[in-house]
Amino acid sequence: MTDPLILVNPATGTFELTDLRSAQLPVTDLSAHRGDGIFETVLVSVGAHGATVVSRERHFTRFRASASALDLPDPDQGLWDRVIDSLIAEVAAADPENVEFGIRYALSRGEQDANGAFRGRGWAFPVPVDDHIRTAREQGVTAVSLDRGFDAYIGSKAPWLLIGAKTLSYAVNQAAGRYAAANDADEALFVSHDGIVLEGPTANLIIRRGDHLLTPNPEAGLLSGTTQRLIFDHAEDLGLRAEYADLSLDDVKAADGAWYVSSMRTAVALRELDGNAISIDQTLTDRFQEIIRGR
Ligand code: PLP
C-alpha cells in the first residue's frame, strides 16, 4: 500500500492496516476538536543493516511520560513497536529505495461512550522528509525570536500547562511558524517572558561555546528533545562537554555555532537570529547529522 495508515485500538491491544487517504477519524474524537492527545515523530534511517528507528526508546519513554501528564492510559510498548515495524515493512515493500522517512504515531483520548468512559484511539503513518527539510540541512535556517508568554521554570508551579508533554495541541506552535514566515524567517525561536531562550516550535536549540555544547534546560519550559539528548550522549566522542544552561538571545548570537535539532530535521545550522549572523560550524553540523542518521 503506498499510503498506509495503521489504526490502533489501545483497549484491545490490536491494530489494522488501512489507507491514509480514506476517512478515518470521527469529528467527535477529542483529538479533533480539543487537541486532546499525544504524539511522537520518529526518523527511520535505512542502512546496510536494515531500518533503524532513531532514538526509538527515547521517543517511547517520552510518549509514556506525555500519556502520564495527560492522564491517558499507559501505552503498551510491545503494541506500538509492532505498529511501527509493520509500517516500516509497508514502506520498504512499496519503495525499496526509500532510505529515510518519518513515522508519526499518536494516541487520542478518543470518544466518550454512553457511560462517560473514554475509548482511546491510536494511529500511525509514514511522513516523508520533505524538500524544505533537505534544504535546511544543507543551507541552515534563519530565525526570529518570539515571546512564549510565560516566565521560565513555570512548569512545576503550573502542571496543567503540560509543559514538556508532546500533545496534539500545536496551534500555537503553528502560528509561531507562520509569524516567522511573515517576518521573512525560516523559524521562530521562543523566549520566556523573562528573557530565557527556550526552543523552536518543533525543534530544540543547541549552541557551541568553545568546547561546550549548551542547550536550554527542559525544566525552563520546553520539550526535552530526543535529538538533543542523542547529540549530548555523543558529546564526549566529539571532544566537547555538554550542559544545560539558561541562555539569553545575546548568548545565541555570540555562539561559535548554533543548531535547530529535531527528529526529522536532524541538525540544521542556525545562521541568523533577528537579523544577526551567527558563526557556522560546518564540521560539527556534518558530525551531528551523521550521528543522528547513524551513517
Ligand atoms: N520541541 C518541540 C516543541 C517539538 O515539537 C519537537 C519535535 O517535534 C522538538 C522540540 C524536538 O524533539 P525531538 O528531537 O524529539 O524530535
Residues whose N, C-alpha, C, O or C-beta is under 5 A from the ligand:
A	BS01	PLP	T41 E199 G200 P201 T202 A203 N204 L223 S224 G225 T226 T227 Q228 V261 S262 S263
